[in-house]
Amino acid sequence: MVNKLLHGMIAIVIGLALLPVVSDFVDDLTGGEEPALDGTMAALVDLVPILYVIILISGVVGLVYTSTRN
């Protein structure tokens, strides 16, 4: 069980370390002088970092939960 908790913590640390890369990519698509996306698509792409964190956390919780179930 401790092994799965450790793997979960490592996954969260690595995932959160990659969050600035995801945010910069979204900013490149939707910001700047001439954005690649605008309107509705830009609004949806702005949600990608939030969805990234939600999926990361739920994946780790699922991993830990299934490892503790007997």
C-alpha positions as MATLAB code, in Angstrom:
seq = 'MVNKLLHGMIAIVIGLALLPVVSDFVDDLTGGEEPALDGTMAALVDLVPILYVIILISGVVGLVYTSTRN';
ca = [
       0.000    0.000    0.000;
       2.801    2.402    0.849;
       4.319    1.614   -2.543;
       1.145    2.759   -4.341;
       0.949    5.905   -2.193;
       4.540    6.702   -3.102;
       3.800    6.147   -6.798;
       0.764    8.405   -6.477;
       2.792   11.178   -4.852;
       5.462   10.919   -7.547;
       2.789   11.097  -10.255;
       1.332   14.247   -8.687;
       4.751   15.904   -8.404;
       5.665   15.107  -12.015;
       2.229   16.112  -13.274;
       2.301   19.416  -11.437;
       5.850   20.037  -12.664;
       4.501   19.742  -16.219;
       1.624   22.141  -15.552;
       3.621   25.260  -16.599;
       4.324   23.604  -19.958;
       0.607   23.015  -20.501;
      -0.226   26.572  -19.422;
       2.417   28.077  -21.708;
       1.094   26.068  -24.647;
      -2.445   27.287  -23.976;
      -1.189   30.868  -23.672;
       0.638   30.528  -26.983;
      -2.547   29.355  -28.675;
      -4.904   31.933  -27.209;
      -2.728   34.964  -26.423;
      -0.285   37.241  -28.092;
      -0.699   39.780  -30.864;
      -2.197   37.309  -33.328;
      -3.718   34.345  -31.477;
      -4.141   31.037  -33.269;
      -7.544   30.573  -31.667;
     -10.245   33.046  -30.779;
     -13.865   33.081  -29.739;
     -15.421   29.888  -28.461;
     -12.401   27.730  -29.237;
     -10.147   29.995  -27.181;
     -12.560   29.812  -24.260;
     -12.556   26.025  -24.404;
      -8.778   25.771  -24.764;
      -8.394   28.019  -21.712;
      -9.994   25.209  -19.688;
      -7.275   22.684  -20.593;
      -5.020   23.389  -17.550;
      -7.969   22.979  -15.173;
      -8.987   19.719  -16.836;
      -5.356   18.555  -16.732;
      -5.218   19.005  -12.952;
      -8.619   17.387  -12.399;
      -7.684   14.334  -14.477;
      -4.288   14.081  -12.762;
      -5.755   14.171   -9.256;
      -8.629   11.803  -10.077;
      -6.215    9.345  -11.693;
      -4.009    9.274   -8.606;
      -7.018    8.921   -6.297;
      -8.285    6.044   -8.427;
      -4.878    4.378   -8.354;
      -4.621    4.617   -4.576;
      -8.240    3.569   -4.053;
      -7.948    0.440   -6.203;
      -4.685   -0.503   -4.537;
      -6.211   -0.366   -1.037;
      -9.279   -2.436   -1.999;
      -9.053   -6.139   -1.227;
];
